[in-house]
């Protein structure tokens, strides 16, 4: 066994990066120790607290001056003690080529996603975590006055790294895409808009151009000089608004619009800046209208205001005039007709995709502002009602559809429908992105400047195309064609001259139209609980009765489970009932999906009462026809069999409607058609 003196002589010779303590004699008391563990136990028991551990023992007897060894890379830093291997490291962590002995852990994307999801869940489930962190940060900032500056400096330094910036942008986009509605509602509040507007007012960020200064001076020559205030800010509750000039005596706003910046130099193919400014003009006009203000808008290039020698001639030179909130002269942008494009397809085809991507946001802003100010882009139709009735009687497939869609504004105002989509930034962005070619459709061939070019599908951006974009992206409810209705009525009623019928769900007028086309001397009774749709049906009934004076029409504002005609008064009952919650037309009392929220309550509270009423109102030999999707056929058939004992199925009268894939689906390569059926019964006793 080695002696104590032998160890003392070799105290600096032991390798502190890989010390060996087998058959070791304690240098403090000469007690023999079989191994490192034995030595460690001995030190803890006999030499506590001065040399209570292996680390302190190695420092005392085997390290120069009792200090940890230096890093082998030559940096001069002391290395750390390895707590599990009982030795000093050779390098400071990361100073060797491969990093310290342990390889850097590489997390998979799945692991990272799970970890992030776990953190988000913890924040969502335990709000006290966020509060605790916030309190700690605020406390630290209060104690250390340089803390905020340090954090800001670190954030700025990180943001300068392109890879960090790209990562953060991608993360924000992903988060917004997954939680758009919630984040938008949380960030872009009315209070936020007011704060931004107020900040602009405080900074007085409105710059006055030379021509605007000329305009104000001209106005001051026609009014007392101190009566005219330039660059006037109005602090409305909704927002702060700056105008070019304000007259106290006239209590009137004056605006001078540059031809280019306000889109007055063209009628289509507007630039990004023009679209934004046109949107701002529409919103400002809407705000002043709500405040019952008087507003005059002038055009920069119009010399009439420059040469005016009286106030009356000056005001007469205005392009747009509103008096006490009522528009007297409308000089803001207005679509001339259904096909008037704000952007033409030819211009879009000439625009690179990356530029079209930049054009999308101001285009959405403009269309939304236009819809807010002027309302939805309702279709117009100059078809003659009498001619359309004749075409429907001849079973021409599209007869009456365009006319009804122009009359039934309720069709466009269904929940999450086209009218609502035009006021929703997210929904409208989806529609317009596709229409300007930001899509993955098949390639189409277009002719541009006499040449054939290939491009993704693209359209003019006109009222008609905005509407169609909403329809093909399923933002409109399904449409029942009047010619289909005419065919069904004829199959049910045959040669009857004055039949009486009941339509439990009038909808958008197709069955009323089809009945009037085939039986102009009959009586049509219907239910329609939705207020707006009921009003549209009443208007259609009035128009139809002017053409057919013997036609009787009554539309009751109630659900079919609540009202029906008199017993045995009808020759036929035909309708397209609500398909439970498949299409939620309106959120108001009387709507099936709202009044009967589960399939069980819908069957019990709507389907059964309506079927029993249909049986009751039918005469002996009367017919019942229901337009149904295939998955609801059994629901209605089973309930007729169980609850309507006098009704029997007449499959020979059934007919099938094949709904072909729409243009949008075909453009994506989806060609599957959808089948719906007209299923029939007859009352035999």
C-alpha positions in Angstrom: 0.0 0.0 0.0 1.3 3.5 -0.8 2.4 5.6 2.1 1.1 9.0 3.1 4.4 10.6 2.1 4.2 9.0 -1.3 0.9 10.7 -1.9 2.1 14.1 -0.7 5.0 13.9 -3.1 2.7 13.3 -6.0 -0.1 15.7 -5.0 0.1 17.7 -8.3 0.7 14.6 -10.5 -2.9 13.2 -10.3 -5.0 13.8 -13.4 -7.8 16.0 -12.1 -9.8 15.4 -15.3 -9.8 11.6 -14.6 -8.8 11.1 -10.9 -8.3 7.5 -9.6 -8.9 6.7 -5.9 -8.5 2.9 -5.8 -6.5 1.8 -2.7 -6.2 5.4 -1.7 -4.9 6.7 1.7 -6.6 9.9 3.0 -4.1 12.8 2.9 -5.8 14.4 5.9 -5.7 11.5 8.4 -4.0 8.5 6.6 -7.1 6.4 6.7 -7.1 3.7 3.9 -10.0 3.9 1.4 -10.7 1.2 -1.1 -12.2 3.4 -3.8 -13.8 6.8 -4.6 -17.1 6.0 -2.9 -15.3 4.9 0.3 -13.2 8.1 0.2 -16.3 10.2 -0.3 -18.2 8.6 2.6 -15.1 9.0 4.8 -14.7 12.7 4.0 -18.4 13.4 4.7 -18.2 11.7 8.1 -14.8 12.7 9.3 -13.8 15.9 7.7 -17.1 17.9 7.4 -17.4 20.8 6.7 -13.8 21.8 5.7 -13.3 19.0 3.1 -16.7 17.4 2.9 -16.6 16.2 -0.7 -14.4 14.7 -3.4 -14.4 18.1 -5.2 -13.0 20.0 -2.2 -10.5 17.2 -1.6 -9.2 17.4 -5.3 -9.0 21.2 -5.1 -7.0 21.0 -1.8 -4.5 18.4 -2.8 -4.3 18.1 -6.6 -5.1 21.6 -8.0 -2.5 24.4 -8.3 -3.2 27.0 -5.6 -6.5 25.2 -4.7 -8.2 26.6 -7.8 -10.0 24.8 -10.6 -8.0 24.0 -13.7 -8.2 26.3 -16.8 -10.0 25.4 -20.1 -7.8 23.4 -22.5 -8.7 25.8 -25.4 -6.5 28.5 -23.8 -9.3 31.0 -23.1 -8.2 31.2 -19.4 -11.6 30.4 -18.0 -12.0 27.9 -15.1 -13.7 24.7 -16.0 -16.6 23.2 -14.0 -16.7 20.1 -11.8 -18.7 17.2 -13.2 -21.1 16.2 -10.4 -21.8 12.7 -11.6 -18.4 11.7 -12.9 -16.4 13.3 -10.0 -13.8 15.1 -12.1 -13.1 18.5 -13.6 -14.1 19.0 -17.3 -11.3 19.6 -19.8 -13.2 22.5 -21.5 -15.7 25.2 -20.7 -19.0 24.0 -22.2 -18.9 24.6 -26.0 -15.2 25.5 -26.3 -14.1 22.3 -27.9 -14.8 21.6 -31.6 -17.6 19.1 -31.0 -19.0 21.0 -28.0 -18.7 19.4 -24.5 -18.7 15.6 -24.4 -22.5 15.4 -24.7 -23.9 15.9 -28.2 -26.3 18.8 -28.7 -29.9 17.4 -28.5 -31.8 17.9 -31.8 -35.6 18.0 -31.3 -37.9 16.8 -34.0 -40.6 19.1 -35.4 -43.2 16.8 -33.8 -41.5 17.2 -30.4 -41.3 21.0 -30.8 -45.0 21.1 -31.8 -46.0 18.9 -28.8 -44.0 21.1 -26.4 -45.5 24.3 -27.8 -49.0 22.9 -27.6 -48.3 21.9 -24.0 -47.2 25.4 -23.2 -50.2 27.0 -24.9 -52.5 24.6 -23.0 -50.8 25.5 -19.7 -51.3 29.2 -20.4 -54.9 28.7 -21.4 -55.8 26.5 -18.5 -53.8 28.4 -15.9 -54.1 32.2 -16.4 -52.2 32.6 -13.1 -49.0 31.7 -15.0 -49.2 34.7 -17.3 -50.1 36.9 -14.3 -47.1 35.6 -12.3 -44.7 36.2 -15.2 -46.1 39.7 -15.7 -45.7 40.6 -12.0 -42.2 39.2 -12.0 -41.2 41.2 -15.1 -42.8 44.5 -13.8 -41.1 44.0 -10.4 -37.7 43.4 -12.0 -38.2 46.5 -14.2 -39.1 48.6 -11.2 -35.9 47.4 -9.3 -33.6 47.7 -12.3 -34.1 50.9 -14.2 -31.9 49.5 -17.1 -34.0 46.4 -17.4 -36.4 47.7 -20.0 -33.6 49.2 -22.0 -31.7 45.9 -22.0 -34.8 44.0 -23.1 -35.5 46.4 -25.9 -31.9 46.3 -27.0 -31.9 42.5 -27.0 -35.2 42.4 -29.0 -33.8 44.8 -31.5 -30.6 42.8 -31.8 -32.6 39.6 -32.4 -34.8 41.3 -35.0 -31.7 42.3 -37.0 -31.0 38.6 -37.6 -32.8 37.6 -40.9 -33.3 34.0 -39.8 -35.0 35.1 -36.6 -37.2 37.6 -38.4 -38.3 35.0 -40.9 -39.1 32.5 -38.1 -41.1 35.1 -36.2 -43.1 36.2 -39.3 -43.9 32.6 -40.2 -45.0 31.9 -36.6 -47.2 35.0 -36.6 -48.8 34.1 -39.9 -49.5 30.5 -38.7 -51.0 31.8 -35.5 -53.2 34.3 -37.3 -54.3 31.6 -39.8 -55.3 29.3 -37.0 -56.9 31.9 -34.8 -57.8 34.7 -37.2 -61.3 35.7 -35.9 -60.3 35.6 -32.2 -57.0 37.5 -32.7 -58.6 40.1 -35.0 -61.4 40.7 -32.5 -58.9 41.0 -29.7 -56.5 43.4 -31.5 -58.5 45.5 -33.9 -61.1 46.8 -31.5 -63.1 50.1 -31.7 -60.9 51.4 -28.9 -57.8 50.5 -30.9 -59.1 52.4 -34.0 -59.9 55.4 -31.8 -56.4 55.4 -30.2 -54.7 55.3 -33.6 -56.9 58.0 -34.9 -56.3 60.2 -31.8 -52.5 59.6 -32.1 -52.7 60.8 -35.7 -54.6 63.9 -34.6 -52.0 64.6 -31.8 -49.1 64.4 -34.3 -51.1 66.4 -36.8 -49.9 64.1 -39.5 -52.1 65.7 -42.2 -49.8 67.4 -44.7 -51.1 70.3 -46.8 -50.1 70.4 -50.4 -49.7 73.6 -52.5 -53.0 73.1 -54.3 -54.8 72.5 -51.0 -53.4 75.7 -49.6 -54.6 77.5 -52.8 -58.1 75.9 -52.3 -58.3 77.2 -48.7 -57.2 80.7 -49.7 -59.8 80.8 -52.4 -62.5 79.8 -49.9 -61.3 82.6 -47.6 -61.8 85.1 -50.3 -65.5 84.1 -50.5 -66.0 83.9 -46.7 -64.7 85.8 -43.8 -61.0 84.8 -43.4 -61.3 83.8 -39.8 -64.4 81.7 -40.6 -62.3 79.1 -42.6 -60.2 76.7 -40.7 -57.7 74.6 -42.6 -56.8 70.9 -41.8 -59.6 70.7 -39.3 -59.7 67.6 -37.0 -63.1 66.2 -35.9 -63.0 64.1 -32.8 -65.9 61.7 -33.3 -66.3 58.9 -30.8 -65.8 56.3 -33.6 -62.6 57.9 -35.0 -60.8 61.2 -35.5 -61.1 62.6 -39.0 -59.2 65.4 -40.6 -60.7 67.5 -43.5 -59.1 70.0 -45.8 -61.2 72.9 -44.6 -64.1 73.8 -42.3 -66.4 76.8 -42.4 -67.9 77.7 -39.0 -70.7 79.9 -40.4 -71.8 77.3 -43.0 -71.1 74.4 -40.6 -69.7 72.7 -43.7 -66.8 70.4 -44.5 -64.7 71.0 -47.7 -62.5 68.4 -49.3 -60.2 68.8 -52.3 -59.5 65.5 -54.1 -56.5 64.9 -56.3 -57.4 63.3 -59.6 -54.8 60.5 -59.4 -54.9 59.8 -55.6 -58.7 59.5 -55.4 -59.1 57.5 -58.6 -60.7 60.3 -60.6 -58.5 59.8 -63.6 -60.0 56.5 -64.7 -63.0 54.2 -64.4 -61.2 50.9 -63.8 -57.9 49.2 -63.2 -57.2 51.3 -60.1 -53.8 51.2 -58.3 -53.3 50.0 -54.7 -53.1 53.6 -53.5 -56.2 54.6 -55.3 -58.2 51.7 -53.9 -57.2 52.6 -50.4 -58.1 56.3 -50.8 -61.4 55.5 -52.5 -62.2 53.2 -49.6 -61.3 56.0 -47.1 -63.5 58.4 -49.0 -66.5 56.1 -48.9 -66.0 55.5 -45.1 -65.6 59.2 -44.4 -68.7 60.0 -46.3 -70.7 57.3 -44.4 -69.4 58.7 -41.1 -70.4 62.3 -42.0 -73.8 61.1 -43.2 -74.4 59.5 -39.8 -73.5 62.8 -38.2 -75.9 64.7 -40.4 -73.1 66.8 -41.7 -72.8 69.1 -44.7 -69.9 68.1 -47.0 -68.6 69.5 -50.3 -66.0 67.6 -52.4 -64.1 69.2 -55.2 -61.8 67.9 -57.9 -58.2 69.3 -58.1 -58.2 69.6 -61.9 -61.6 71.3 -62.1 -60.9 75.0 -62.7 -64.5 76.1 -62.0 -63.7 76.5 -58.3 -60.6 78.5 -59.1 -62.6 81.0 -61.3 -65.7 81.2 -59.1 -66.4 84.8 -58.0 -69.3 84.0 -55.7 -69.9 81.4 -52.9 -72.8 80.0 -54.9 -70.7 79.4 -58.0 -68.0 78.0 -55.9 -70.3 75.5 -54.2 -71.8 74.7 -57.5 -68.4 73.5 -58.7 -68.4 70.7 -56.2 -68.3 67.1 -57.5 -70.0 65.7 -54.4 -72.4 67.4 -52.1 -74.1 66.2 -48.9 -76.4 68.5 -47.0 -77.4 67.7 -43.4 -76.4 64.0 -44.0 -78.4 63.7 -47.2 -76.5 63.2 -50.5 -77.6 65.8 -53.0 -75.0 65.2 -55.6 -73.2 61.8 -55.6 -69.6 62.1 -56.9 -68.0 59.2 -55.2 -67.2 56.0 -57.1 -70.2 54.0 -58.2 -70.3 50.9 -60.4 -72.1 51.9 -63.6 -73.6 48.4 -64.1 -73.3 44.8 -63.1 -70.3 44.3 -65.5 -68.4 47.4 -64.7 -64.9 46.2 -63.5 -62.9 47.9 -60.8 -60.1 45.7 -62.1 -60.1 44.1 -65.6 -58.9 40.6 -66.3 -56.6 41.9 -69.0 -54.9 44.2 -66.5 -54.6 41.4 -63.9 -53.1 39.0 -66.6 -50.4 41.6 -67.2 -49.7 41.9 -63.4 -47.1 39.5 -61.9 -48.4 37.3 -59.1 -46.4 39.0 -56.4 -47.9 42.3 -57.4 -51.4 40.8 -57.4 -50.7 39.6 -53.9 -50.0 43.2 -52.8 -53.1 44.3 -54.6 -55.4 41.9 -52.7 -55.5 43.8 -49.4 -56.5 47.3 -50.8 -59.0 45.5 -53.1 -60.7 43.9 -50.1 -60.6 47.2 -48.3 -62.3 49.0 -51.2 -65.0 46.3 -51.8 -65.8 46.2 -48.0 -66.1 50.0 -47.8 -68.3 50.1 -51.0 -70.6 47.5 -49.5 -70.7 49.4 -46.2 -71.6 52.6 -47.9 -73.8 51.5 -50.8 -75.0 48.1 -49.8 -74.6 44.7 -51.4 -74.1 44.2 -55.1 -77.6 42.9 -55.8 -78.2 41.5 -59.3 -80.3 43.4 -61.7 -82.6 41.8 -64.3 -84.6 43.3 -67.1 -86.5 40.1 -68.0 -90.2 40.6 -68.4 -92.2 38.8 -65.7 -94.9 37.6 -68.1 -92.3 36.2 -70.5 -90.5 34.4 -67.7 -93.7 32.8 -66.5 -94.3 31.5 -70.1 -90.8 30.1 -70.2 -91.2 28.4 -66.9 -94.5 26.8 -68.1 -92.6 25.5 -71.1 -90.1 24.0 -68.5 -87.1 26.0 -69.8 -84.5 25.1 -67.2 -83.3 28.6 -66.1 -86.6 30.4 -66.6 -87.3 32.8 -63.7 -84.1 32.2 -61.7 -82.4 35.5 -62.6 -85.6 37.4 -62.1 -86.2 35.9 -58.6 -82.6 36.4 -57.5 -83.0 40.1 -58.4 -86.2 40.3 -56.4 -85.3 38.3 -53.3 -82.7 40.3 -51.5 -83.1 37.8 -48.6 -81.4 35.2 -50.7 -78.2 37.2 -50.6 -78.6 38.1 -46.9 -78.6 34.6 -45.4 -76.3 33.9 -42.5 -72.7 33.9 -43.7 -74.0 34.5 -47.2 -72.7 36.8 -50.0 -73.9 40.1 -48.4 -72.3 39.2 -45.0 -69.2 37.9 -46.8 -68.7 41.4 -48.4 -68.5 42.9 -44.9 -66.1 40.2 -43.6 -62.4 40.7 -44.4 -61.6 37.1 -44.1 -64.4 35.7 -46.2 -64.0 38.4 -48.9 -60.3 37.9 -49.0 -60.9 34.2 -49.9 -63.4 35.2 -52.6 -61.3 37.9 -54.2 -58.0 36.1 -54.0 -59.4 33.4 -56.3 -60.9 35.9 -58.7 -57.6 37.7 -59.2 -55.8 34.5 -59.9 -54.2 33.7 -56.5 -55.4 30.1 -56.7 -54.3 26.6 -57.6 -56.8 26.0 -60.4 -55.9 24.2 -63.6 -54.2 26.5 -66.3 -56.5 28.4 -68.6 -55.8 29.8 -72.0 -56.6 33.6 -72.4 -56.1 35.9 -75.3 -54.1 39.1 -74.4 -53.0 41.7 -76.9 -53.6 39.2 -79.7 -51.5 36.5 -78.1 -52.5 33.3 -76.3 -51.2 33.0 -72.7 -51.6 30.4 -70.0 -52.7 31.4 -66.5 -54.6 30.3 -63.4 -58.3 31.1 -63.6 -58.9 34.8 -63.4 -61.9 37.2 -63.7 -62.9 40.9 -64.0 -63.6 42.3 -60.6 -67.1 43.6 -61.1 -70.3 43.3 -59.1 -71.4 40.2 -61.0 -68.1 38.5 -60.5 -67.9 39.4 -56.8 -71.4 37.9 -56.4 -70.5 34.8 -58.4 -67.3 34.4 -56.4 -69.4 34.2 -53.2 -71.8 31.7 -54.8 -69.2 29.2 -56.1 -67.3 29.3 -52.8 -70.5 28.0 -51.1 -71.3 31.4 -49.4 -74.8 31.2 -50.8 -77.6 28.7 -50.0 -78.8 26.2 -52.6 -81.3 27.4 -55.2 -84.5 25.6 -56.3 -85.3 26.5 -59.9 -88.8 27.6 -60.9 -88.9 25.3 -63.9 -88.4 22.3 -61.5 -91.3 23.5 -59.4 -93.5 23.9 -62.5 -92.7 20.3 -63.6 -93.5 18.9 -60.1 -96.8 20.9 -59.8 -97.9 19.6 -63.2 -97.1 16.0 -62.3 -99.1 16.4 -59.0 -102.1 18.3 -60.3 -102.5 17.3 -63.9 -105.3 19.1 -65.7 -107.0 20.8 -62.7 -107.9 24.3 -63.6 -108.2 25.9 -60.1 -106.2 23.8 -57.8 -105.5 24.8 -54.2 -102.0 23.9 -52.9 -99.9 24.3 -49.7 -96.2 25.0 -49.6 -95.0 24.7 -46.0 -91.7 26.4 -46.7 -92.0 29.2 -49.3 -88.3 29.9 -49.4 -87.2 32.2 -52.2 -90.3 32.0 -54.4 -89.5 29.2 -56.9 -92.5 27.1 -56.0 -94.8 30.1 -56.0 -93.4 31.2 -59.4 -93.7 27.6 -60.9 -97.3 27.3 -59.6 -98.3 30.7 -61.1 -96.7 29.7 -64.4 -98.7 26.5 -64.7 -102.0 27.3 -62.8 -102.6 31.1 -63.1 -106.2 30.6 -61.7 -105.3 28.5 -58.7 -104.7 29.2 -55.1 -101.2 29.1 -53.5 -101.0 28.9 -49.7 -97.6 29.0 -48.0 -95.6 29.5 -44.8 -92.4 31.6 -44.4 -91.3 32.4 -40.9 -88.2 34.5 -41.8 -89.1 38.2 -41.8 -87.0 39.4 -44.8 -87.9 36.3 -46.9 -91.6 36.7 -46.1 -91.5 40.3 -47.2 -89.9 39.3 -50.5 -92.6 36.6 -51.0 -95.3 39.2 -50.4 -93.8 41.5 -53.1 -93.6 38.6 -55.6 -97.2 37.7 -54.9 -98.3 41.2 -55.6 -96.4 41.3 -58.9 -97.8 37.9 -60.0 -101.4 38.8 -59.1 -101.1 41.9 -61.3 -100.5 39.6 -64.3 -102.9 36.9 -63.2 -105.9 38.6 -61.5 -107.6 35.2 -60.8 -104.5 33.9 -58.9 -104.9 33.7 -55.2 -101.7 33.8 -53.0 -101.5 33.9 -49.2 -98.1 33.6 -47.4 -98.3 33.3 -43.6 -95.4 34.4 -41.5 -95.2 31.3 -39.3 -93.5 27.9 -39.3 -95.5 25.0 -40.8 -95.4 23.3 -37.4 -97.5 26.2 -36.1 -100.0 27.0 -38.9 -101.6 25.1 -41.8 -104.7 25.6 -44.1 -108.1 24.2 -43.3 -108.6 20.4 -43.3 -109.1 18.7 -46.7 -108.8 22.1 -48.6 -105.7 21.3 -50.8 -105.2 19.2 -53.9 -101.4 19.0 -53.3 -98.7 19.8 -50.8 -95.2 20.4 -52.2 -92.2 21.9 -50.5 -88.5 21.8 -49.9 -88.3 21.5 -46.1 -85.4 22.8 -44.0 -82.7 20.1 -44.1 -82.3 20.4 -40.3 -79.1 22.5 -39.7 -77.5 22.0 -43.1 -78.3 25.6 -44.3 -78.8 28.2 -41.6 -80.7 30.9 -43.4 -81.3 33.4 -40.6 -80.7 33.6 -36.8 -84.2 34.5 -35.7 -87.2 32.9 -34.1 -89.0 30.5 -36.4 -85.9 29.1 -37.9 -85.8 25.3 -37.5 -82.1 24.9 -36.6 -82.6 27.5 -33.9 -86.0 26.4 -32.5 -85.1 22.7 -32.7 -81.4 22.4 -32.1 -81.0 18.6 -32.1 -82.0 16.0 -34.7 -84.4 14.5 -32.2 -86.2 17.7 -31.3 -86.3 18.7 -35.0 -88.0 15.4 -36.0 -90.4 15.7 -33.0 -91.0 19.4 -33.1 -91.0 20.1 -36.9 -91.0 17.0 -39.2 -93.8 15.1 -37.5 -96.2 18.1 -37.0 -95.6 19.3 -40.6 -96.3 15.8 -42.1 -99.4 15.3 -40.0 -100.6 18.8 -41.1 -100.0 17.9 -44.7 -102.1 14.7 -44.3 -104.9 16.7 -42.7 -105.1 19.5 -45.3 -105.1 17.2 -48.3 -108.3 16.1 -50.0 -108.8 12.4 -50.7 -106.6 11.7 -53.7 -104.4 14.7 -52.9 -100.6 14.4 -53.4 -97.7 15.1 -51.2 -94.2 15.8 -52.7 -91.0 16.6 -50.8 -87.7 17.7 -52.2 -85.0 16.0 -50.1 -81.3 15.1 -50.0 -80.8 11.4 -50.1 -79.6 11.1 -46.5 -83.0 12.6 -45.2 -85.3 10.5 -47.4 -85.6 7.7 -44.8 -86.2 10.2 -42.0 -89.3 11.6 -43.7 -90.5 8.3 -45.2 -90.3 6.6 -41.8 -92.3 9.3 -40.1 -94.9 9.4 -42.8 -95.4 5.7 -42.4 -95.6 5.9 -38.6 -97.7 9.0 -38.3 -99.8 9.4 -41.5 -101.9 6.3 -41.9 -103.9 7.6 -44.8 -100.8 8.3 -46.9 -99.2 5.7 -49.3 -96.0 6.0 -51.2 -96.2 6.6 -55.0 -92.7 6.0 -56.2 -93.8 6.1 -59.8 -94.2 9.9 -59.4 -90.8 10.4 -57.8 -88.2 12.3 -59.8 -84.6 13.0 -59.3 -82.6 16.2 -59.5 -79.0 15.9 -60.4 -77.0 18.8 -59.2 -73.9 19.1 -61.4 -70.6 20.1 -59.8 -70.3 23.9 -60.0 -67.7 25.8 -62.0 -65.5 26.3 -58.9 -65.4 22.6 -58.2 -64.7 21.7 -61.8 -61.8 24.2 -61.9 -60.3 22.2 -59.0 -60.9 18.9 -60.8 -63.9 17.9 -58.7 -66.6 16.6 -61.0 -68.8 14.6 -58.8 -72.5 15.6 -59.0 -74.9 15.7 -56.1 -78.3 13.8 -56.2 -81.5 15.1 -54.6 -84.9 13.5 -55.0 -88.6 14.5 -55.2 -90.4 11.8 -53.1 -94.2 11.5 -53.3 -97.2 10.1 -51.5 -101.0 10.1 -52.1 -103.8 10.4 -49.6 -106.0 7.3 -50.3 -108.6 7.6 -47.4 
